[in-house]
């Protein structure tokens, strides 16, 4: 084959193939490229400045996309430049996005593959180490993130997510309008959210936030009130129902687990049923629950209380919402359900933020969906020690909507 044809097939703008080597047995193709005559644009890779004359010549070998069955590597002739600002530097070449031995389009192919498959599977597919795949994916996502437009933050979500024994809690700040996570911070203290406001937003950006969906968690509230005093705090349905589910679970444990092995056996594996809404249960599952309720009336009451709390968000008028919540708390009398009494106090203490649902229109369910997406990533990826990587992954997922997990089960 003529060298010209190799240059066409390779298709690196401004470069031509001057040598090729095919190893039929190993199924490898190696191409040597250098600049075409007339291509004399030299740019310093340190600062982007144009340089007229090269200092010397060097070579780099990178892996490119395969050519049919042949694994392809390209040896590229590179110039070094003497930059007035950076000193002796290698020139900037579009096909080489990093110091790693891969071409830009190879890294893109790996990054794209990582969007729908685990790093382990992609590693196998490309014949790379898993850690290499993760590093390529991270660079791919950083490049994507650097060139995209980021919309202003007007409605924010704040949530916490448990990442396991070592990392523990991470605070997740999200944009409710675009449905993407914006920032991760370690722990869930006031200082955590303070750091977001301080490092990620300007004074003007902070003032522009009109609403925040948060859990009834004092440290977050304190931070928002300090940094963005005009922002309305809304306690959303997702978080409140999480507390209601916890209350049901507490009742289940109190009623059955402290009552011997036989009773424990009865509720074993029924936790999920109790946390699922009645409308989402099949006839068979409903029967299982009814059987459980026949054994314990208090657990039934707890389940019904949780179910009826859900109706709070069918009201759009503040007064009606307030009345409904009041009648709900009245049902607790004489029931001897301490977990629900605790919940009722929590709701009353945070009444204003609950009623804000009627005053400020925010997209509900977004925090929940983001939460679900992150959990999916964690389950699939195993070990996101690098929080930055996890954040970029979740952002890409939200923007491309490759997978939008609706958490039917928990709701
Ligand atoms: Zn420079």
Boltz pocket constraint, residues with backbone or C-beta under 6 A from the ligand:
constraints:
  - pocket:
      binder: B
      contacts: [[A, 44], [A, 45], [A, 46], [A, 47], [A, 48], [A, 49], [A, 83], [A, 84], [A, 85], [A, 86], [A, 87], [A, 89]]
      max_distance: 6.0
